[in-house]
Amino acid sequence: MHYFTVISGKKLAIGAAVVAGICVIVHAIWGAAGAVLVSATKRDLPIYSVERQEKVCSLTFDAAWGNEDTEQLIEILGEHDIRATFFVVGEWVEKYPESVKQLSDAGHEVMNHSSTHPHMTQLSPDAMIQEVKSCNEKIEKITGKCPTLFRPPYGDYNDSVVSTMRSIDMYTIQWDVDSLDWKDPAPSEIVSRVVKNARNGSIILFHNAAKNTPAALPDVIDGLVEKGFSFVPVSELIYTDGYTMDHTGRQIPNTTDLGSGT
């Protein structure tokens, strides 16, 4: 009897140790999951899209390298009476000041895409600010308007990039519809991709020097118009206060008014 009691005691001790071990593991996993959840909750996101009741979206173009198609894009947008947002690099501004002026004179927004097109996540906050302020100064010198929107090169950002931009009153802008025009797909592929994926409050990404963007743009516009969309620059799409951000970077207004961004 004592023999089995001893054995049972050992089993009980082993069992208790196993249970304790499982508890430690579960606690560790739950703690890690909780940390991830807290981290995700606190993550600083740029604006990818905007919750809007009406069918409205923004066409955006990044200008960093070439300038072959800028004038043609201005003509196409003008023919459709659309104002777009162009995110330009400071070096591009210096190289093509006449195009910057043409964009502004045509009613398009000329916003900030950094001064030298670096990976912003690799910079210190001070270096980020220098990149952006330098570009702002170059743009304002030509257009007379200081940019309020910033699109990070390569779409590369982290919490520090977004919070640093906020500290100098700049809104960080991404996109939720990518034309992938930089891969030089056929115009029909660009049209299909954009028209299919656009939704209320979408921010659509193009590039000013992509090979097939000028050929695709008229059909993109026609396709979106057929679906009931209208177009505004990004600064008129987004909310500047009274909003929260969901986990996808979509702005959600704090009220039930989903009208024009303010």
HUTA-V570735 format. One record per pair of residues at least 12 apart in sequence whose ideal C-beta (glycine too) atoms are under 7 Angstrom apart, sorted by the first residue. I is the first residue (numbers start at 1). J is the second residue. D is the distance in whole Angstrom. If there is no record, write none. Layout:
I	J	D
I	J	D
//
This chain:
40	247	7
43	159	6
44	159	4
44	162	4
44	163	5
45	162	7
45	245	5
45	249	4
46	157	6
46	162	6
46	172	4
46	173	6
46	174	5
46	249	6
47	171	6
47	172	7
47	173	5
47	174	7
47	238	6
47	249	6
47	251	6
48	174	5
48	175	6
48	176	5
48	203	7
48	248	6
48	249	3
48	250	6
49	176	4
49	201	5
49	202	6
49	203	6
49	250	5
50	201	4
50	237	5
50	238	6
50	239	7
50	250	7
50	251	5
50	261	6
51	201	6
51	250	6
51	251	6
51	252	5
51	253	6
51	258	6
52	200	5
52	201	4
52	258	5
53	258	4
53	259	7
54	200	7
55	200	5
55	227	7
55	228	4
55	229	5
55	230	7
56	200	7
56	201	7
56	229	7
56	230	5
56	232	6
56	237	7
57	198	6
57	201	7
57	202	4
57	204	6
57	224	7
57	229	6
57	231	6
58	85	6
58	203	5
58	204	7
58	231	7
58	232	6
58	233	6
58	234	5
58	237	5
59	82	7
59	84	4
59	204	5
59	206	7
59	231	6
60	84	7
60	85	5
60	87	6
60	175	7
60	203	6
60	204	6
60	205	6
60	206	7
60	234	6
61	73	7
61	84	6
61	86	5
61	206	5
61	207	6
61	208	5
62	87	5
62	113	6
62	151	7
62	207	5
62	208	7
63	86	6
63	87	7
63	88	4
63	89	7
63	92	5
63	208	4
64	89	4
64	92	6
64	113	6
64	117	5
65	209	6
66	209	3
67	96	5
67	99	6
67	209	7
68	209	6
69	208	6
69	209	6
69	213	6
69	214	5
70	99	5
70	208	5
71	102	7
72	214	5
73	208	6
73	214	6
73	217	7
74	102	6
74	103	7
74	106	5
76	214	7
76	217	5
76	218	6
78	106	6
80	221	5
82	221	7
82	231	5
83	107	5
83	108	6
83	232	7
83	233	5
84	108	5
84	233	7
85	108	7
85	109	4
85	111	6
85	233	5
85	234	4
86	103	5
86	108	6
86	109	7
86	110	5
86	111	7
86	208	7
87	111	5
87	112	7
87	113	4
87	151	4
88	100	7
88	110	6
88	113	5
88	139	7
89	113	5
89	114	6
89	115	7
89	117	5
89	135	7
90	114	7
90	115	3
90	116	7
90	134	6
90	135	4
90	138	5
91	115	7
91	116	6
93	138	4
93	139	6
93	142	7
94	138	6
97	142	6
100	139	7
100	142	5
100	143	7
101	142	5
104	143	4
109	233	4
109	234	7
109	235	6
110	139	5
110	143	5
110	147	7
111	147	5
111	149	4
112	132	6
112	135	5
112	136	6
112	139	7
112	147	4
112	149	7
112	150	5
112	170	7
113	151	5
113	153	6
114	131	5
114	132	7
114	135	6
114	153	5
115	131	5
115	134	4
115	135	4
116	131	7
117	153	4
118	131	7
118	153	6
119	153	7
119	154	6
119	156	5
120	152	5
120	153	7
120	156	6
120	157	6
120	161	5
121	156	5
121	157	7
121	158	5
121	161	6
125	160	6
125	164	5
128	161	6
128	164	5
129	164	6
129	168	6
132	150	6
132	165	7
132	168	7
132	170	6
148	169	7
148	170	6
148	171	6
148	235	6
149	170	7
149	171	5
149	173	5
149	234	6
149	235	6
150	165	5
150	170	5
150	171	7
150	172	5
150	173	7
151	173	5
152	172	7
155	174	6
157	172	6
171	238	6
173	203	7
173	234	6
174	249	6
175	203	5
175	204	6
175	205	4
176	202	5
176	203	6
177	194	6
177	197	5
177	198	5
177	202	5
177	204	4
177	205	7
178	205	5
179	193	6
179	194	5
179	204	7
179	205	6
179	206	5
180	193	7
181	206	5
181	207	6
181	210	4
181	212	6
181	213	5
182	207	5
182	210	5
184	210	7
184	211	5
184	212	6
185	212	7
186	212	7
187	212	5
187	215	4
187	216	4
190	212	6
190	216	4
190	220	7
191	216	5
191	219	5
191	220	5
191	223	6
194	220	5
195	220	6
195	223	4
195	224	6
195	227	7
198	224	6
198	229	7
201	237	7
203	234	6
236	260	7
236	261	6
237	261	5
238	251	6
238	261	5
239	251	5
239	253	6
239	261	5
239	262	6
240	262	6
242	254	5
242	255	7
//
